[in-house]
Every structure is written in structure tokens, then in C-alpha cells.
Amino acid sequence: MPTHARAFWLREPGCGEIRTVEVPDPGPDEVLVRTLHTALSRGTETLVFRGEVPADQYAAMRAPFQEGDFPGPVKYGYLNVGVVEQGPDDLRGQIVFCLYPHQSAYVVPRDAVIPVPGGVPPERAVLAGTVETAINALWDSAPLLGDRIAVVGGGMVGLGIARLLVGIPGTDVCVVDVDPGRAQAAHALGAEFATPGDAAGGRDLVFHTSGTAAGLQGALDLLSDEGTVWDLSWYGDTEVGLRLGGRFHSARLAIRASQVGRIAPARRDRRSPADRLRLALRLLRDPAYDSLITGRSPLEDVPAVLGGLATGPTADICHLITYDEG
């Protein structure tokens, strides 16, 4: 069994590196996991990479198994799928999902891993955290049969939300993004697609995931009277300006935040975070989610890949990180 592992660390904003780290022996209620795949989150992880976590949010934005502190050095990440090499008999040999950073092997409490159900390939299972966020957004917003809905932002979270919405009978779901290249993924997930200038308004409900002020303003502009934008974007320390004149007040529009750190109030008394994550993994039996995985690289390339995601436009939706099989 490994006594050392390789891990991605952000040494300082804009500068990442692969380090060798020690892996302890697992205790009686712990598991040793060998990583198969992780995934890069273009939203939160790129903000962390650029050093844009506000100081007053350092505690709130800690990942479950983060080491170090913002702005760096810090080991950060939360989309990890691996195989249990040591641990209780009922978990040994199981493929599991864990909210762990980019590291080739690690030890965590047994309750921190969720077995990946049959019918979900390990590569697709890295999307569990994304689908969990989408589930929470639907629990927050309670979309109705026949709703006209827009999702502004065709990234991992936006497309994950769109896939759940199209399963509601009678819904009209359109993904709106400045990049026409996102149309292929939107269509593969069963949604329509439009660029901002071509998107039809009069929407009962709009989800915003673009991470930009322009996207949030565009989401408001798509609403019908008394509609609500559910904002899942996190802007870090960037100020967001909106035009709240015009019809914002007369049409009684609303902006609400949805964030995965807490179970939505509608289910908080009856569902745990583990329940929500298990549901996300079951939903990933759907092969349509494979359209979200658009790139792959070995762990050694994470500093360069994440740097590219953080500094410029890219066609990537979900970038998969692969690890040695041995």
C-alpha cells in the first residue's frame, strides 16, 4: 500500500504545483482510497486559483478536506472518485465518490465516501458534486409542470440543472450562453440553446450560473412578471453591478441565492447531505451526462490546465483528471 501520494497544491495565487505527500495508515473507521479520477471545477476552483476568495469567506468556502489556507498555500478540490484499497470489509474494493482534492491516494473516515452505484462509470461519477448542486437548486426553486425556464450559463452546473429540468413534463428549457459551442452539449441533454441576443423572454423561472454580472442582468431580463432568478454563481471578491431601474420593481422581480453548502429549506428536515449525494449518483446512470466531459489530462498537468481555465476562454465544460491505474 502507498505511504506517499502525489497531490496538487496552489502554492500562491496563479501558481500551482504537484507535491509528494505522506499518506497515513487507515484507522479502524477509516478507508484508504486510491484515486481513479478527479475533475476540475471551472467556477470555484478558478476563483481559488486566482486568489479571489474574499477574506471574510475563508471559513465558509473551505472544502471538506482542504489543507492549508486561502489564498495559499492550499490544497483544494472536491470531485474525486477512487477505489477503496483498505478499510471495512463492506467497502474494500468499492468504487466511491469523495469530496477530496486532487491527490493520488488518501485516507478519510468511512462516512466520507459514498459508493458509486452500478451502471455509473467512474469517469461520469466525478460529476456527482455538480449534480448534487443541481438537485439543491431544484429543491430551492420548486419548478412546476409546463414552466418556461431559462438557464443562463452553459457550464457544468448550468447544464446539470438543465438535464434535471427537461425531465419535468411540459417544461420548455433553454440554455443561454455567449459561446455557441455550448449548443451541442445543451441539445445532448435535451434542452434548447440560444445566445443572449436570441433568447426568448417571458420565463417563469431563470437559473443563473455564468459567474458574470452581464449574465445575471440577462437572467433578470428574461423573466416574466413576478418571476425569480435563482443565482448559483459565486463571484468571489468581484463587485457585481445591475440595472435595477426599469421594470425590476414594477414587475416585482426577485433574485434568490441557491448554494449547495446547506440542504434547501424545503428538504432540510428530511434529507441529509449524504442522502442528496446518493441521489446525485443514482441520477448519473443517465449517459447523457457524458456530454459534459470535454477534456482530460494527467495529474501532472493540473497546474497548467487550471491556469488556462482560470485566465482565458476555453471550450472545456468538465476537465477530467486521470491517475495511474497501478
N, C-alpha and C positions, 0 to 999 in steps of 0.2 A: 504494500500500500504506500502511496506517496507521502513523504514527510515535508515536501516542498511543492509549491504550485506557482504558476505564473498569473499575474493579476495586472489589470490596467489601473494606473493611478494618474490623477491630474496633479502634476507637481505644482503648477501655478496656472492662473487663467491663460488659456491659449497654448499650454504646453503639457502634453501627456507623455507617459512612458510605461513600458512593461517592466514590472519588478518581480523578483523572486521573493515569495513569502512563505512563512512556515505554516504547516497545517497540523494542528494538534491531533492526538488520538481521540476518537469519539468516546464520550461517557456513556453510561447505561441508557440514558434517554436522549441520545444524540445519534445523528447519522453522518456518515462521510459520503459526500456526493462527488462524483466525477462529472464535470460539465460536458455536455454534448453540444449545446448551442446557447448563445445569448443573442439579444437584439438591441440595437441602438435606438433610443427614443430621440427623434429629431427635435422634439419640443423641449422638455425639461432638461435632458442631458446636454443639449447645445447651450442652453442658458447657463448651466453649471460650468460648462467648458469655457464660456466667455467670461465667467466671473460676475454674472448679473443677478445673483441671488441677493435680495436686499438683506441688510444686516438684521432687521427685525423679523425676518422669516427664516433665519438659520435653523432654529429648532423645529419649526413647522415643516420644513422641506427636507429634513433628514430622511434618507432611505432606511428601511428596516435594518440592514446590516452594513450601513455605511461605516467606514473608518476614516479618521481624520475629520477636519472641519472646513467649512467654506471660508474663504474662497479656495483654499488649498494649503498644503497637500491634502487630497481627499480621494478615497476610493468610493465611487458612486455608480449605481446602476440597479436595475430591479426586474429584469426579464431574463430568467435563467432556467434552462431545462437540462437535467442531468440524470444519471443513474446512481442509485444508492449502492455503494460498494461495501459499506459496513453499517450495521445497525440492527434494530429488532428484526426478527425473522419475517414478520409480515410486510416489511418494507425492503428487505435486501433484494437487489436485482430489479426493483421497480424503477420505471421512468417517472420522474417527479418534476413539478414546477416549484420554483422558489423565488422570492423577491430578493435575489442576491446579485451583487455586482459581477463584473466581467472577470472571472477567475477560474482557473482550470480545475480546481478541486477545493472543497471547503467542508467545514463541519458546522452544523446548526442543530438546534433542538428538533426532535422528530416532528413536533407540531408545526414547524415552519415550512414543511414540504407538503405538497398536495399531489397524490398520484395522478398521472395522466391517464384518462380512461382509454379503453380500447377504441380503435378507429380514429385516434388523433395522432398523426405522425409527430415525432419530437420537434421537427422544424416548425410545424404550424403551431405547436403548443407554446412557443415563445410569445405568441400574441395574446396569451391569457390575461395579462395585465391590461392590455388595450381593450379587450372585450369586456373585462370587468368594469373599466371606466365607462364604457358604453351602456352596460346594464344599469349602472348607477344613474346615468343621465336619463334613461327612460323611466326608472323608478321616480326620479325627481319630477319629471315633466308630465308623466301620465298622458301620452298621446292617445287619441281616440280614433275609432274606425272612421275611415274616409277623410282624415285630416290631410290638408295640403301643407307639406313640410319641406323646408329647405335646410341643408347642412352646408354652412359656409366654411370651407377649408377641407380639401381632399387629402389630408394626411392619414396617418394610422387611426387616430381616434375618430375623425370625421367619417371615414369610410366604414369603420367598425359600427358607428351609430347608424349609418345609412343601411347597413345589412340587416340590423335588427328591425328598423322601421319598415322596410319593404315586406316583412313578414306579417304586418298588421293588415288585415283585409281592407281593401279600398283606399289605402293611402297613396298619395301622389308624392313621391320623394325625389328631390333634385339635389344633387351635389353641385355646389358652386365653387369654382376655383379659378384663379388667374392663369393657371397652367392648363392649356387644352390637353396636354398629355395625360392628365388625370382622368379623362373621359373613359379610357379603356378599362381602368380599374372600377370606376363607378358603374359602368354597364355590366361588367362581370359580376358585380354584386347585386344587380337587379334594379339599380337606380338610374334616373335620368341625369344628364350633366348639362351645365351651362357655365359660360364665363360670366363675370359680374355684369357686363353690359347687356347680356342677353337673358338674364334670369327673370322669370315672371314673378311679380309681386303677389299680394293678396294671400300671404301664407298664414295659416293658423298658428304655426309654431316654427321657430327657427333655432337651430343649434349653431353656435359659433365656435370654431376650433382653429382658426387660421393663425392666431397669435399676433394679429396686427390690428391697429386702430382702424385702418381702412376696411378690414374685414368685419369688424364689429359694427361700424357705421353702415356698411352694406347690409348686414343682417337686420338691423333696425329698419332700413328702407324697404325690406321685403315683406314686413309684417302687415297683416290686415289690422283693422281697428281692434284695440284691446288685446292684441297678441303679445306674446312673450318671447324674448330671446334668452335661451339658456346658454350661458357663456362658460365653456370648458377651457378656454385659453388661460395660460399663465404668462404674464408679461414681465416677470422679474422686476427690475428696477426701472423699466421703461414707462414714461408717462403716456397716458392714452387720452387723446382729445376727441370729443364727439360733438356733433351738431345737435343740440337738444332743443333748438327752436323748432320752427315749422310745425309739423304735425305730432311731434313726440308727446306733448301734453294733451292736445285736443283729441288725439286718437287713443289716449290712455295706454300708451305702450309701456312695456316693462322689460327690464334686464335682470335676470337672476343668475347667480353663480351655481355651478354644479362641480363638485370636487370629490374625487374618489377616496380621500383620506377618511371620510365618515360615510357610513351607510346612509342612504337617503332617508329622510324622516318617515316616509310612508312605509318603510320596511325595517326601520331601526330596531323595533321591539321584537321582530320575528326572524331576522336574518343576521348572521354573523359575517365578518369579512371572509372567513373560510367558506361559508355557505355560498357567498357571492362568487368566490373564485372557483369553487367546484362547478357552479352553474356555467361560468365562462368556459371552462374546459370542456364541458359537455357540448356546449354550442359550437365548439371548434371541430366537431365531427363534420361540419359543413365544409366541403372542399373549396367553396367559393372564396374563402379567406386566403387561399394560396396566392390570389392575385395581389395581395398586399406585400408579399415578399419580393423585392425587386433588385436586391443585390446581396452579395456575400463576400466575406473576407476572413482570413485567419486572425486570431487574436493579436498577433504581432503587428497587424496593420491598423489596429483600432486608433492609435494616436493620429495617424494621417487621415483615416476615414472620418473620424469625428471632427477633426479640424476642418475638413472640407464641408461637412454638413453644417458646421457652425458659422462658416464665413461666406457662403455663397449659395446661389440657386442650384438645385440638384433634382434629378428625376427620381431619386430614391424615395420610396414610401417607408418600407421597413427594411433595414440593412441587417442581414443575418451574420453573426459571428460564429465561425466554426472552430472546433477544437480537435486535437489529436484523438484518434479512436483508442489508442493504447492506454 
